[in-house]
Amino acid sequence: MISAFAFFMSIRSFKEKGFLFNNAYIYASEQERDAMNKKPYYRQSGVVFLLLGLVFLLNGFSIFFHTRWISYIAVAIIIIAIVYAIVSSVIIEKQKK
């Protein structure tokens, strides 16, 4: 169910619908939010939710099929998601300047 929710949030983020779950948006003032180009932040959130949905799906498969190697793939995807979030944040900030 968590995986389905993450995939649902990913789809909504890619469609740029709903609340923007991104620190840059959450911590911005009202004036900054109005002036902000939200498209890269929605895309970033969409990719991260997609990767998290995949992690939870793989963990579910790992538990259901009693296979440990699937968990290692999930850990690798978590690392990829963290690296993506950091690198894409830096790229977004560079594009703003």
C-alpha positions in Angstrom: 0.0 0.0 0.0 2.9 2.4 0.7 4.3 1.6 -2.7 1.0 2.3 -4.4 0.7 5.6 -2.5 4.3 6.6 -3.5 3.5 5.8 -7.2 0.3 7.8 -6.9 2.2 10.8 -5.5 4.8 10.4 -8.3 2.1 10.5 -11.0 0.6 13.6 -9.4 4.0 15.3 -9.1 4.8 14.6 -12.8 1.4 16.1 -13.7 2.2 19.1 -11.5 -0.9 18.6 -9.4 -1.5 18.9 -5.7 0.9 20.0 -2.9 4.5 20.3 -3.8 6.5 18.0 -1.5 9.8 19.8 -1.8 11.9 21.5 0.9 12.6 24.5 -1.4 8.9 25.1 -1.7 7.9 24.2 1.9 10.5 26.6 3.4 9.9 29.4 0.9 7.9 32.5 1.9 4.6 33.2 0.2 6.3 35.8 -2.1 9.0 33.3 -3.0 6.4 30.6 -3.7 4.5 32.9 -6.1 7.6 33.8 -8.0 9.1 30.3 -8.0 9.3 28.1 -11.2 7.7 25.0 -9.7 8.2 22.7 -12.7 11.8 21.4 -11.8 10.7 20.9 -8.2 7.6 18.8 -9.2 9.8 16.8 -11.5 12.4 16.2 -8.7 9.6 15.1 -6.3 8.1 12.9 -9.0 11.3 11.0 -9.6 12.0 10.6 -5.8 8.5 9.3 -5.2 8.9 6.9 -8.1 12.1 5.6 -6.7 10.6 5.2 -3.2 7.6 3.4 -4.7 10.0 1.0 -6.4 11.9 0.5 -3.2 8.8 -0.4 -1.2 7.6 -2.7 -4.0 10.9 -4.5 -4.1 10.9 -4.9 -0.3 7.4 -6.3 -0.6 8.6 -8.8 -3.2 11.6 -9.6 -1.0 9.4 -10.5 2.0 6.8 -12.3 -0.1 9.3 -14.5 -2.0 11.8 -14.8 0.9 14.7 -13.6 -1.2 17.4 -11.5 0.3 19.0 -10.4 -3.0 16.0 -8.2 -3.9 16.6 -6.2 -0.7 20.1 -5.3 -2.0 18.6 -3.9 -5.1 16.3 -1.8 -3.0 19.2 -0.4 -1.0 21.0 0.5 -4.2 17.9 2.4 -5.4 17.7 4.2 -2.1 21.3 5.3 -2.6 20.5 6.4 -6.2 17.5 8.4 -4.9 19.6 10.2 -2.3 22.3 11.0 -4.9 19.7 12.1 -7.4 18.0 14.4 -4.8 21.3 16.1 -4.0 22.6 16.5 -7.5 19.2 17.7 -8.9 18.9 20.2 -6.1 22.4 21.6 -7.0 21.5 21.7 -10.7 18.1 23.5 -10.0 19.9 26.1 -7.8 22.6 26.7 -10.5 19.8 27.2 -13.1 18.1 29.8 -10.9 21.2 32.0 -11.0 
